Amino acid sequence: MSTTQRPDAILLDVMLPDMDGITVFQKLQENPLTRHIPVVFLTAKTRPIDQQQFNQLGVNFITKPFKPRQLARQFLAAIG
């Protein structure tokens, strides 16, 4: 992502090949240019401890598999 282009929201998978989504989210939060961008996590992690971690981060999340309308509602909630 260039510094001149910023998305309205980010759909971020938790399990990524090189860096997990939570680390990516933390890096986004550390950067003043990206910390305001709402993030919706997409995850297959459905254990209560995983969901508790997302809640502690204060992020919206949606579990796989999901319905398109459910995803749309989460994005609308994230961007206000």
N, C-alpha and C positions, 0 to 999 in steps of 0.2 A: 504494500500500500504506500503510495507516495504521500508526502506531507501536504500536497495540495488537494488530494482527493480523500474525503472521509465519508464512509458509509453512514446511513441513518441508523442502522442496527447491524449486528453481526450474529450470524448463526454459526456456532462453534461446537464442533464435535469434541467430546471429552477425550476419547482415545485416538490419538494421532501417532504417526510413525516416529517422528523425531523428538517431539516435545508434547507433553500432554496438554489438553485444553485448559486445565486450571493454571498451569504455568503461563500459557499464552495470555489468559485473562489477567493474571497478576502483572505481566509486562505491560499490557494495555492500560491497566490502572496506574502504573508508575509513570506513564508518559502523559504530560499535560495536554498533548494534542489528541489523545485517544481515550482518556479516562471518562469522558462524558458520553461515549458511544454505548448505548444499551447492548447487552450481550444476552442471547438466549442459548443455553447449552442444549445440545442434542446428545443423548446418551442411552446406552443399553444398560447402564448401571441402575438397578431398581431396588437395591438393598436399602433399608432404612438408614444405615450409616452413611451411605453415599448421598441420599437425599438430604440428610442433616448437614452434610458438608456444603451442598449447594445453597441451602438455606442460610448457613453461617456466612457464606460469601455474599449473600444478598442478591443472588441472580435468579432469573427465571430459567426453568429447564423443562424439557419435554423428553419423554422416554420413547425409545423405539420399540416396536413399530408405532407410528403415529398416523393420524388422519390429517389431511391437508387443512381442514377447517380448524383443527386443534392448533396446528402450527401457526396459522393466521391469527388466531386469538392470542397466542403467546406473544407474537410480534407486536400486535396492537397494544397489548398490555405493557410491553417493554418500552415502546416509544411514546406511550402516553397519549 
